[in-house]
Amino acid sequence: MDIKHLQYFIEVTKFNSFTKAADHLFITQPTISKMIKNLEMEIGIPLFDRSRKELILTDAGKVVLEQAKLIDKAFQNLDTEMDNLSGLKKGHIRIGLPPLLDPRFFPKMLGHFHETYPNITFQLVEDGSKKIEEDVANHQLDIGVVVLPTKNDLFHSFAFLKEDLKLILPLSHPLANSEKIDLAALEQESFILFNSDFALHDRIIGACHIAGFNPKVISESSQWSFIEEMVACQLGVSLLPESICRHLSGNVRAISVINPSINWDLAIIWRKDQYLSIAAKEWLRFTKNQLGYNDSK
């Protein structure tokens, strides 16, 4: 059933005349008569009682008119909603963020985006890189921030941050005044790491293996602030991204690690085969622009 047939039917009932409805729609009277006849044939019941001089709706015509108005209204609402979306007057974006990001980094960017598109809403999910990848892969998130490398066969991505991890020590630790520390010197230390949902968990353990030892992990957490407190209470040592270290209290020391140094590359990912809303696409464009990312890189 063509929406045009229903819209023409509504116009005929509004003017109670095929001729007046045709004039209003800038079409010929035979055209609109044929449209209504086709609609009646499709439904299988006459919509007008044509035995009188004036147009009278049959019972079926009254039912069709009521439903046609609802369908026409829904169609108009759909046009309005599409206009709103294409004009970015509304939308919703689901983004996965690791909690070990610089706490000022993304909120500041979100603030700039919100100034431009105040009616677009966000669902922000804090989780480890592995879980974020899984949720983007399962269509539970539109976009995620993860640690590289990622699955290039599954995700589009663009990298935006590369930095070293630093060793976090309590102020009373014998190595607290060192400028640099070989990773192998930490063989006897107790480690406090992010839990296994975080890519950094595996990266730190892998670096320790390269340095010749298996780290003794006494505790794991998903919050860098809690890890900092445990280190300050002399429960162990940890490694945190350099940008996070700038926000640590004066109760711990952040020291560079060498042989090997440990770094991380952060990237924004989204599924290659997933439909992205207009709002999500604009968020990616906006973010790339804010980060100075060039697609030709």
C-alpha positions as CSV (number, residue, x, y, z in Angstrom):
1,M,0.0,0.0,0.0
2,D,1.4,3.3,-1.1
3,I,1.5,6.1,1.4
4,K,0.5,8.5,-1.4
5,H,-2.8,6.6,-1.9
6,L,-3.6,7.2,1.8
7,Q,-2.6,10.8,1.7
8,Y,-4.8,11.4,-1.4
9,F,-7.7,9.6,0.3
10,I,-7.3,11.9,3.3
11,E,-7.4,15.0,1.1
12,V,-10.6,13.8,-0.7
13,T,-12.3,13.4,2.7
14,K,-11.1,16.7,3.9
15,F,-12.6,18.6,0.9
16,N,-15.4,16.1,0.4
17,S,-14.6,16.4,-3.3
18,F,-12.3,14.7,-5.8
19,T,-12.1,17.9,-7.8
20,K,-11.2,20.2,-4.9
21,A,-8.7,17.7,-3.6
22,A,-7.1,17.4,-7.0
23,D,-6.8,21.2,-7.3
24,H,-5.2,21.4,-3.8
25,L,-2.7,18.7,-4.7
26,F,-2.0,20.1,-8.2
27,I,-3.0,16.9,-10.0
28,T,-5.9,16.1,-12.3
29,Q,-9.2,14.8,-11.1
30,P,-8.9,11.6,-13.1
31,T,-5.6,10.9,-11.5
32,I,-6.9,11.2,-7.9
33,S,-10.0,9.2,-8.8
34,K,-7.8,6.4,-10.2
35,M,-5.6,6.5,-7.0
36,I,-8.7,6.1,-4.8
37,K,-10.1,3.3,-7.0
38,N,-6.8,1.4,-6.8
39,L,-6.9,1.8,-3.0
40,E,-10.4,0.4,-2.9
41,M,-9.4,-2.5,-5.1
42,E,-6.4,-3.3,-2.8
43,I,-8.5,-3.2,0.3
44,G,-11.4,-5.0,-1.4
45,I,-14.1,-2.8,0.0
46,P,-15.6,0.5,-1.3
47,L,-14.5,3.6,0.8
48,F,-17.2,5.9,-0.5
49,D,-20.9,5.5,-1.0
50,R,-21.2,6.8,-4.6
51,S,-25.0,6.4,-4.8
52,R,-25.6,9.9,-3.5
53,K,-24.6,13.4,-4.9
54,E,-22.2,14.1,-2.1
55,L,-19.3,11.8,-1.0
56,I,-20.2,9.7,2.0
57,L,-17.7,7.5,3.7
58,T,-18.7,3.8,4.1
59,D,-18.0,2.1,7.4
60,A,-14.8,0.7,5.9
61,G,-14.0,4.2,4.7
62,K,-14.3,5.6,8.2
63,V,-11.9,2.9,9.6
64,V,-9.4,3.4,6.8
65,L,-9.5,7.2,7.3
66,E,-8.8,6.8,11.0
67,Q,-5.8,4.6,10.4
68,A,-4.6,6.6,7.4
69,K,-4.4,9.7,9.5
70,L,-2.3,7.8,12.1
71,I,0.0,6.4,9.3
72,D,0.3,9.9,7.7
73,K,1.2,11.4,11.1
74,A,3.8,8.7,11.8
75,F,5.2,9.3,8.3
76,Q,5.5,13.0,9.0
77,N,7.1,12.3,12.4
78,L,9.6,10.0,10.6
79,D,10.6,12.9,8.3
80,T,11.0,15.2,11.2
81,E,13.1,12.7,13.1
82,M,15.3,12.1,10.1
83,D,15.7,15.9,9.7
84,N,16.6,16.1,13.4
85,L,19.2,13.3,13.1
86,S,20.7,14.7,9.9
87,G,20.9,18.1,11.5
88,L,22.4,16.5,14.6
89,K,19.6,18.0,16.8
90,K,19.4,14.6,18.6
91,G,21.2,11.3,18.9
92,H,22.9,8.9,21.3
93,I,26.4,7.6,21.3
94,R,27.7,4.6,23.4
95,I,31.4,5.0,24.1
96,G,33.8,2.7,26.1
97,L,36.6,4.4,28.0
98,P,39.4,2.8,30.1
99,P,39.4,4.3,33.6
100,L,43.1,4.8,33.4
101,L,42.8,7.7,30.9
102,D,43.8,11.1,32.0
103,P,40.6,12.2,33.9
104,R,40.6,15.6,32.2
105,F,41.2,14.4,28.6
106,F,37.8,13.1,27.4
107,P,35.6,15.2,29.6
108,K,37.1,18.3,28.1
109,M,36.5,16.9,24.6
110,L,33.0,15.9,25.4
111,G,32.4,19.4,26.7
112,H,33.4,21.0,23.4
113,F,31.2,18.5,21.5
114,H,28.3,19.2,23.8
115,E,28.6,23.0,23.2
116,T,28.2,22.3,19.5
117,Y,25.5,19.6,19.7
118,P,23.7,20.1,23.0
119,N,20.9,17.5,22.4
120,I,23.2,14.6,21.6
121,T,23.5,12.3,24.7
122,F,26.2,9.9,25.7
123,Q,26.4,6.5,27.5
124,L,30.0,6.3,28.9
125,V,31.1,2.8,30.0
126,E,34.3,2.5,31.9
127,D,36.1,-0.8,31.5
128,G,39.3,-2.4,30.5
129,S,40.6,-2.5,26.9
130,K,39.8,-6.2,26.4
131,K,36.2,-5.8,27.6
132,I,35.7,-2.6,25.5
133,E,36.9,-4.5,22.4
134,E,34.5,-7.3,23.2
135,D,31.6,-4.9,23.6
136,V,32.3,-3.0,20.4
137,A,32.6,-6.4,18.6
138,N,29.2,-7.5,20.1
139,H,27.5,-4.2,19.0
140,Q,27.0,-3.1,22.7
141,L,29.2,-0.1,22.2
142,D,29.4,2.2,19.1
143,I,33.0,3.4,19.8
144,G,35.8,2.3,22.2
145,V,39.1,3.6,23.4
146,V,41.6,0.7,23.6
147,V,45.3,-0.1,23.8
148,L,46.9,-1.1,20.6
149,P,47.4,-3.5,18.9
150,T,43.8,-4.2,18.1
151,K,42.0,-6.6,15.6
152,N,42.5,-4.8,12.3
153,D,40.3,-7.3,10.5
154,L,37.4,-6.4,12.7
155,F,37.9,-2.8,13.7
156,H,38.6,0.6,12.1
157,S,40.9,2.6,14.3
158,F,43.0,5.7,14.7
159,A,45.7,6.1,17.3
160,F,45.9,9.3,19.2
161,L,48.2,8.9,22.2
162,K,51.5,7.1,22.9
163,E,53.3,7.4,26.2
164,D,55.5,5.5,28.6
165,L,54.4,3.7,31.8
166,K,56.2,4.9,35.0
167,L,57.0,3.0,38.1
168,I,55.0,4.1,41.2
169,L,56.8,3.7,44.5
170,P,56.0,4.8,48.1
171,L,58.2,7.7,49.3
172,S,59.9,5.4,51.8
173,H,61.0,2.9,49.2
174,P,64.8,2.6,48.9
175,L,64.6,3.3,45.1
176,A,62.3,6.3,45.5
177,N,65.1,8.8,44.8
178,S,66.3,7.0,41.6
179,E,66.0,8.8,38.2
180,K,65.6,5.6,36.2
181,I,65.2,2.0,37.3
182,D,65.9,-1.2,35.3
183,L,62.8,-3.4,35.3
184,A,65.0,-6.4,36.4
185,A,65.7,-4.5,39.7
186,L,62.1,-5.1,40.7
187,E,62.2,-8.9,40.6
188,Q,61.7,-9.1,44.4
189,E,59.0,-6.5,44.6
190,S,55.3,-7.1,45.1
191,F,53.2,-5.7,42.2
192,I,49.8,-4.1,42.2
193,L,48.3,-4.2,38.7
194,F,45.2,-3.5,36.7
195,N,43.0,-6.6,36.5
196,S,43.1,-9.0,33.5
197,D,40.4,-7.0,31.6
198,F,43.1,-4.4,31.0
199,A,45.6,-4.8,28.1
200,L,48.2,-3.2,30.4
201,H,48.0,-6.2,32.7
202,D,49.4,-8.5,30.1
203,R,51.8,-5.9,28.8
204,I,53.5,-5.4,32.2
205,I,53.7,-9.1,32.9
206,G,55.2,-9.6,29.4
207,A,57.8,-6.9,30.0
208,C,58.8,-8.5,33.3
209,H,59.3,-11.8,31.5
210,I,61.6,-10.0,29.0
211,A,63.5,-8.7,32.0
212,G,64.0,-12.2,33.2
213,F,61.4,-12.7,36.0
214,N,57.8,-13.5,36.7
215,P,56.3,-10.7,38.8
216,K,54.7,-11.4,42.1
217,V,51.2,-9.9,41.8
218,I,49.6,-9.4,45.2
219,S,46.6,-7.3,44.2
220,E,44.7,-6.2,41.1
221,S,42.2,-3.3,40.7
222,S,40.3,-1.5,38.0
223,Q,40.9,2.0,39.5
224,W,44.2,3.8,39.2
225,S,43.4,6.0,42.3
226,F,43.0,2.8,44.4
227,I,46.2,1.4,43.1
228,E,47.9,4.7,44.1
229,E,46.6,4.4,47.6
230,M,47.8,0.8,48.0
231,V,51.2,1.9,46.8
232,A,51.2,4.8,49.2
233,C,50.4,2.3,52.0
234,Q,53.5,0.3,51.1
235,L,51.6,-2.7,49.9
236,G,53.6,-2.9,46.7
237,V,54.7,-1.1,43.5
238,S,52.9,-0.5,40.3
239,L,53.2,1.0,36.8
240,L,50.9,3.7,35.5
241,P,50.6,5.7,32.3
242,E,52.6,8.9,32.3
243,S,49.5,11.1,31.9
244,I,48.0,9.6,35.0
245,C,51.2,10.2,37.0
246,R,50.7,13.9,36.6
247,H,47.6,13.6,38.8
248,L,49.1,11.5,41.6
249,S,49.4,12.8,45.2
250,G,52.6,13.6,46.9
251,N,52.6,10.3,48.7
252,V,54.2,8.4,45.9
253,R,57.0,8.8,43.4
254,A,56.8,8.2,39.6
255,I,60.1,7.0,38.1
256,S,61.0,6.0,34.5
257,V,61.6,2.3,33.8
258,I,64.2,1.1,31.3
259,N,65.4,-2.2,30.0
260,P,62.8,-2.6,28.7
261,S,60.7,0.6,28.9
262,I,57.0,-0.1,28.7
263,N,54.7,2.1,26.7
264,W,51.1,2.1,25.5
265,D,49.4,3.3,22.3
266,L,45.8,4.4,22.7
267,A,43.4,4.2,19.8
268,I,39.7,4.8,19.1
269,I,38.0,1.8,17.4
270,W,34.7,1.0,15.8
271,R,33.4,-2.1,13.9
272,K,34.0,-2.2,10.2
273,D,30.7,-3.8,9.5
274,Q,28.5,-1.9,12.0
275,Y,26.1,0.8,11.1
276,L,27.2,4.0,12.8
277,S,24.6,6.6,13.6
278,I,25.0,10.1,12.2
279,A,25.8,11.3,15.7
280,A,28.5,8.7,16.2
281,K,30.1,9.5,12.8
282,E,30.1,13.2,13.7
283,W,31.7,12.4,17.1
284,L,34.5,10.6,15.2
285,R,35.0,13.5,12.8
286,F,34.9,16.0,15.6
287,T,37.4,13.9,17.7
288,K,39.8,13.5,14.8
289,N,39.7,17.2,14.3
290,Q,40.3,18.0,18.0
291,L,43.2,15.6,18.1
292,G,44.7,16.9,14.8
293,Y,44.4,13.5,13.2
294,N,44.8,13.3,9.4
295,D,43.0,10.5,7.6
296,S,45.8,10.4,5.0
297,K,48.3,9.3,7.6
